[in-house]
Amino acid sequence: MALVFVLALLAGVLRVNASDHAVMLESVQQHEDSLQEQMTQLQHETEQRNGEQSWVDMPALLSTLLDYWKLWFCTGLIVFLFWNMWRSLKRNQHEEGRQQEQQEQEEQVEQMEVEEQEEQAEEVAQEEQVEEVAQEDDEDEEEEDFYNSALTRYIAQRAWEKMQGKATKCVLVEELMNDLLQTFAFVWSNSFFPVLQPAIGVGSAFEGWSPCEEDTVYRLLVPIKAPHGHAFHPELGDEGDMLARNSRIRVELVCMCTREQQLGDVLCFLHHTEEELSQKQDPSLLQTLCTGSYLDVQKTVAWFNMQLAAIWRATHQAHSYVT
């Protein structure tokens, strides 16, 4: 801009003094051309110097660009990581929501299946109840028809007659046995043998039925009690064994001094000598039907059978029961 202004000023001066300074104009023209060349050369040198300077500043520029690139790369990496984390979180939330929804659907399906099974079970129970009611009605009708039939009435009448006959025979057998036991008690009242109690009927005959109608067996249980001067102490067997086979009755002598003083019909086994007892009194139960301190079953049964047979033969009523 300054150079143009100078040229314009010179041109003005030249126009004013054109006639007087012709030589000067030519000199100025030459000077202008020289300046133009210098300006061109200066511009060329400036451009060349700028080019060289640009190549010289390239490493610094690259270093700066590299720093900027690292910064933006780190920033982008951080943004990418955050974006990836956000996406993973969203995906996890979506998966959890989907799983929860799937679980709820499965629970609903299971609940529906359970309800359906319960309904089916109720229907089956109702059907079974209806069938049971119908079956009970049929059975009641059949039972009523069975009881009202002529054959059933005939069988019941015959069974009742037989039961009445058996009951009569049972009473007869019990009366016979009790008569024998009363005679038995009278004969051995002053002895030290077991005291027989009233008979108790046991078995099918006394229950009103019998497997063999023509050959009925009447079984009676005769309890025994310890005679005076003695005491029975039952000893049961082990729990794992049969009580009837392993149980025993231990016999113990007891003092009879009070009866001896009041009635005078016995001697106390505990307070008299054996010689005196053997001379004036029958032997104790321990000496007759016991083995050691325990009642011997075989001896007792043999004694009972022998005495019962003797009483049966001796009683004047024996012929009344022979049929």
C-alpha positions as CSV (number, residue, x, y, z in Angstrom):
1,M,0.0,0.0,0.0
2,A,2.8,2.5,0.8
3,L,4.6,1.6,-2.4
4,V,1.5,2.4,-4.4
5,F,1.0,5.7,-2.6
6,V,4.6,6.6,-3.4
7,L,4.2,5.8,-7.1
8,A,1.0,7.8,-7.2
9,L,2.7,10.7,-5.7
10,L,5.6,10.5,-8.1
11,A,3.2,10.2,-11.0
12,G,1.5,13.4,-9.9
13,V,4.7,15.2,-9.6
14,L,5.6,14.0,-13.1
15,R,2.4,15.2,-14.6
16,V,2.9,18.6,-13.1
17,N,6.4,19.0,-14.4
18,A,6.1,16.8,-17.5
19,S,7.7,19.3,-19.7
20,D,10.5,20.2,-17.5
21,H,11.5,16.9,-16.2
22,A,11.4,14.4,-19.0
23,V,14.7,13.0,-18.1
24,M,13.6,12.6,-14.5
25,L,10.5,10.6,-15.7
26,E,12.6,8.1,-17.5
27,S,14.8,7.8,-14.4
28,V,11.7,7.3,-12.2
29,Q,10.5,4.6,-14.7
30,Q,13.7,2.8,-14.4
31,H,13.7,3.1,-10.7
32,E,10.1,1.8,-10.7
33,D,11.1,-1.2,-12.7
34,S,14.0,-1.8,-10.4
35,L,11.7,-1.6,-7.4
36,Q,9.3,-4.0,-9.2
37,E,12.1,-6.5,-9.7
38,Q,13.3,-6.1,-6.1
39,M,9.7,-6.6,-4.9
40,T,9.3,-9.7,-7.0
41,Q,12.6,-11.1,-5.8
42,L,11.8,-10.1,-2.2
43,Q,8.4,-11.8,-2.6
44,H,10.1,-14.9,-4.0
45,E,12.6,-15.0,-1.2
46,T,9.9,-14.5,1.3
47,E,7.9,-17.4,-0.1
48,Q,11.0,-19.5,-0.2
49,R,11.8,-18.6,3.4
50,N,8.2,-19.3,4.4
51,G,8.4,-22.7,2.7
52,E,11.7,-23.5,4.5
53,Q,10.3,-22.3,7.8
54,S,7.2,-24.4,7.3
55,W,9.4,-27.5,6.9
56,V,11.4,-26.6,9.9
57,D,8.3,-26.1,12.1
58,M,6.7,-29.4,10.9
59,P,8.0,-31.6,13.8
60,A,6.7,-29.2,16.4
61,L,3.4,-29.1,14.5
62,L,3.3,-32.8,14.3
63,S,4.1,-33.1,18.0
64,T,1.3,-30.6,18.8
65,L,-1.1,-32.5,16.6
66,L,0.0,-35.8,18.2
67,D,-0.7,-34.3,21.7
68,Y,-4.1,-33.2,20.5
69,W,-4.7,-36.6,19.0
70,K,-3.8,-38.4,22.2
71,L,-6.1,-36.1,24.2
72,W,-9.0,-36.6,21.8
73,F,-8.2,-40.4,21.7
74,C,-8.3,-40.6,25.5
75,T,-11.4,-38.6,25.6
76,G,-13.0,-40.8,22.9
77,L,-11.9,-43.9,24.7
78,I,-13.4,-42.7,28.0
79,V,-16.6,-41.8,26.2
80,F,-16.6,-45.2,24.5
81,L,-16.1,-47.0,27.8
82,F,-18.8,-45.0,29.5
83,W,-21.1,-45.7,26.5
84,N,-20.3,-49.4,26.7
85,M,-20.9,-49.5,30.4
86,W,-24.2,-47.7,29.9
87,R,-25.2,-50.1,27.1
88,S,-24.2,-53.1,29.3
89,L,-26.3,-51.7,32.2
90,K,-29.2,-51.2,29.9
91,R,-28.8,-54.8,28.5
92,N,-28.6,-56.2,32.1
93,Q,-31.7,-54.3,33.1
94,H,-33.4,-55.6,30.0
95,E,-32.3,-59.1,30.7
96,E,-33.4,-58.9,34.3
97,G,-36.7,-57.5,33.3
98,R,-37.2,-60.2,30.7
99,Q,-36.2,-62.9,33.2
100,Q,-38.5,-61.5,35.8
101,E,-41.3,-61.4,33.3
102,Q,-40.5,-64.9,32.2
103,Q,-40.5,-66.1,35.8
104,E,-43.8,-64.4,36.5
105,Q,-45.2,-66.1,33.4
106,E,-43.9,-69.5,34.6
107,E,-45.4,-68.9,38.1
108,Q,-48.7,-68.0,36.5
109,V,-48.5,-71.2,34.4
110,E,-47.7,-73.3,37.5
111,Q,-50.4,-71.6,39.4
112,M,-52.9,-72.4,36.6
113,E,-51.7,-76.0,36.5
114,V,-52.1,-76.3,40.3
115,E,-55.5,-74.9,40.2
116,E,-56.4,-77.2,37.3
117,Q,-55.1,-80.2,39.2
118,E,-57.0,-79.1,42.3
119,E,-60.2,-78.8,40.2
120,Q,-59.6,-82.2,38.7
121,A,-59.0,-83.7,42.1
122,E,-62.2,-82.1,43.4
123,E,-64.1,-83.5,40.4
124,V,-62.6,-87.0,41.0
125,A,-63.4,-86.8,44.7
126,Q,-67.0,-85.7,43.9
127,E,-67.3,-88.5,41.4
128,E,-65.9,-91.0,43.9
129,Q,-68.3,-89.7,46.6
130,V,-71.2,-90.1,44.2
131,E,-70.1,-93.6,43.3
132,E,-69.6,-94.5,47.0
133,V,-73.1,-93.2,47.8
134,A,-74.6,-95.1,44.9
135,Q,-72.6,-98.2,45.9
136,E,-73.8,-97.9,49.6
137,D,-77.3,-97.5,48.4
138,D,-77.0,-100.6,46.3
139,E,-75.3,-102.5,49.2
140,D,-78.1,-101.4,51.5
141,E,-80.7,-102.6,49.1
142,E,-78.8,-105.9,48.6
143,E,-78.4,-106.3,52.4
144,E,-82.0,-105.5,53.0
145,D,-83.0,-108.0,50.3
146,F,-80.6,-110.6,51.9
147,Y,-82.0,-110.2,55.4
148,N,-85.6,-110.2,54.2
149,S,-85.1,-113.4,52.1
150,A,-86.7,-116.7,53.3
151,L,-83.4,-118.5,53.2
152,T,-81.7,-116.0,55.5
153,R,-84.6,-116.1,57.9
154,Y,-84.4,-119.9,58.0
155,I,-80.6,-119.9,58.6
156,A,-80.9,-117.3,61.3
157,Q,-83.7,-119.3,63.0
158,R,-81.6,-122.5,62.9
159,A,-78.5,-120.6,64.2
160,W,-80.6,-119.1,67.0
161,E,-81.9,-122.5,68.0
162,K,-78.4,-124.0,68.0
163,M,-77.1,-121.1,70.1
164,Q,-79.9,-121.6,72.5
165,G,-79.0,-125.3,72.7
166,K,-75.3,-124.6,73.2
167,A,-76.1,-121.9,75.8
168,T,-78.1,-124.5,77.7
169,K,-75.3,-127.0,77.5
170,C,-72.8,-124.4,78.6
171,V,-74.9,-123.6,81.7
172,L,-75.2,-127.4,82.4
173,V,-71.4,-127.8,82.1
174,E,-70.7,-124.9,84.4
175,E,-73.2,-126.2,87.0
176,L,-71.6,-129.6,86.9
177,M,-68.1,-128.2,87.4
178,N,-69.1,-125.9,90.2
179,D,-70.8,-128.8,92.0
180,L,-67.6,-130.8,91.8
181,L,-65.5,-127.8,92.9
182,Q,-67.8,-127.3,95.9
183,T,-67.3,-130.9,96.9
184,F,-63.6,-130.5,96.2
185,A,-63.4,-127.5,98.6
186,F,-65.3,-129.3,101.3
187,V,-63.0,-132.3,101.2
188,W,-59.8,-130.2,101.3
189,S,-61.0,-127.3,103.4
190,N,-58.6,-128.1,106.2
191,S,-55.6,-128.9,104.0
192,F,-52.8,-126.8,102.7
193,F,-53.5,-127.5,99.0
194,P,-54.5,-124.7,96.6
195,V,-58.1,-123.4,97.1
196,L,-60.1,-123.8,93.9
197,Q,-62.3,-120.9,92.8
198,P,-65.6,-121.1,90.7
199,A,-65.0,-122.2,87.1
200,I,-65.0,-119.7,84.2
201,G,-66.1,-120.8,80.7
202,V,-63.7,-120.0,77.9
203,G,-63.4,-120.8,74.2
204,S,-65.7,-120.9,71.2
205,A,-68.4,-123.0,72.9
206,F,-69.0,-120.4,75.6
207,E,-68.8,-117.6,73.0
208,G,-71.8,-119.1,71.1
209,W,-70.0,-120.8,68.2
210,S,-68.1,-124.0,67.6
211,P,-66.1,-125.3,64.6
212,C,-67.4,-128.9,65.3
213,E,-71.1,-128.9,66.0
214,E,-71.3,-132.7,66.7
215,D,-68.2,-132.8,68.9
216,T,-68.2,-129.6,71.0
217,V,-65.4,-129.1,73.5
218,Y,-66.2,-127.2,76.6
219,R,-63.2,-125.5,78.2
220,L,-63.3,-124.1,81.7
221,L,-60.7,-122.1,83.6
222,V,-60.4,-122.9,87.3
223,P,-58.6,-120.2,89.2
224,I,-56.7,-121.2,92.4
225,K,-55.9,-119.2,95.5
226,A,-53.2,-119.8,98.1
227,P,-54.2,-121.7,101.2
228,H,-53.9,-120.2,104.6
229,G,-50.4,-119.8,105.8
230,H,-49.1,-119.3,102.2
231,A,-48.9,-116.5,99.7
232,F,-48.6,-116.5,95.9
233,H,-46.3,-114.1,94.1
234,P,-46.6,-114.2,90.3
235,E,-43.3,-113.6,88.4
236,L,-43.9,-112.8,84.7
237,G,-41.4,-113.8,82.0
238,D,-39.4,-111.6,79.8
239,E,-41.3,-109.2,77.5
240,G,-40.0,-110.9,74.4
241,D,-41.1,-114.4,75.5
242,M,-44.5,-115.9,75.9
243,L,-45.8,-115.1,79.3
244,A,-47.8,-118.4,79.7
245,R,-44.6,-120.5,79.3
246,N,-42.1,-118.4,81.2
247,S,-44.2,-117.0,84.0
248,R,-44.0,-118.7,87.5
249,I,-45.7,-118.5,90.8
250,R,-43.4,-118.2,93.8
251,V,-44.9,-119.7,97.1
252,E,-44.0,-118.0,100.4
253,L,-44.9,-119.0,103.9
254,V,-46.7,-116.4,106.0
255,C,-47.2,-116.2,109.8
256,M,-50.3,-117.8,111.2
257,C,-49.7,-117.0,114.9
258,T,-52.9,-114.9,115.0
259,R,-55.1,-117.7,113.7
260,E,-53.3,-120.2,115.9
261,Q,-54.1,-118.1,119.0
262,Q,-57.7,-117.3,118.0
263,L,-58.9,-120.6,116.5
264,G,-56.2,-123.0,117.5
265,D,-56.8,-125.2,114.4
266,V,-53.3,-124.7,112.8
267,L,-49.7,-124.3,113.7
268,C,-47.5,-121.5,112.3
269,F,-45.0,-122.9,109.8
270,L,-42.6,-120.1,110.7
271,H,-42.6,-120.4,114.5
272,H,-42.7,-124.1,115.1
273,T,-40.1,-126.8,114.6
274,E,-40.2,-129.2,111.7
275,E,-40.6,-132.2,114.0
276,E,-43.6,-130.6,115.8
277,L,-45.2,-129.7,112.5
278,S,-44.7,-133.2,111.0
279,Q,-46.3,-134.8,114.0
280,K,-49.3,-132.5,114.5
281,Q,-50.0,-130.9,111.0
282,D,-50.2,-131.8,107.3
283,P,-47.2,-130.7,105.2
284,S,-47.1,-127.3,103.6
285,L,-47.7,-126.6,100.0
286,L,-43.9,-126.1,99.5
287,Q,-43.5,-129.8,100.5
288,T,-46.3,-131.2,98.3
289,L,-46.9,-129.4,95.0
290,C,-43.8,-127.2,94.7
291,T,-40.3,-127.6,93.3
292,G,-38.1,-125.4,95.3
293,S,-40.0,-122.2,96.1
294,Y,-42.1,-122.3,93.0
295,L,-45.5,-124.0,92.3
296,D,-44.9,-127.0,90.0
297,V,-47.5,-127.0,87.2
298,Q,-47.2,-130.7,86.4
299,K,-47.6,-131.8,90.0
300,T,-50.6,-129.4,90.4
301,V,-52.4,-130.7,87.3
302,A,-51.7,-134.4,88.3
303,W,-53.1,-133.7,91.8
304,F,-56.2,-131.9,90.4
305,N,-57.0,-134.7,87.9
306,M,-56.6,-137.4,90.4
307,Q,-58.8,-135.7,93.0
308,L,-61.4,-134.7,90.5
309,A,-61.7,-138.2,89.2
310,A,-62.1,-139.6,92.7
311,I,-64.8,-137.0,93.6
312,W,-66.6,-137.7,90.3
313,R,-66.8,-141.4,91.1
314,A,-67.8,-140.8,94.7
315,T,-70.5,-138.2,94.2
316,H,-74.0,-139.5,94.1
317,Q,-74.9,-137.0,91.2
318,A,-72.4,-138.4,88.7
319,H,-75.0,-140.6,87.0
320,S,-77.3,-137.6,86.4
321,Y,-74.8,-136.0,84.0
322,V,-74.0,-139.1,81.9
323,T,-75.7,-138.8,78.5
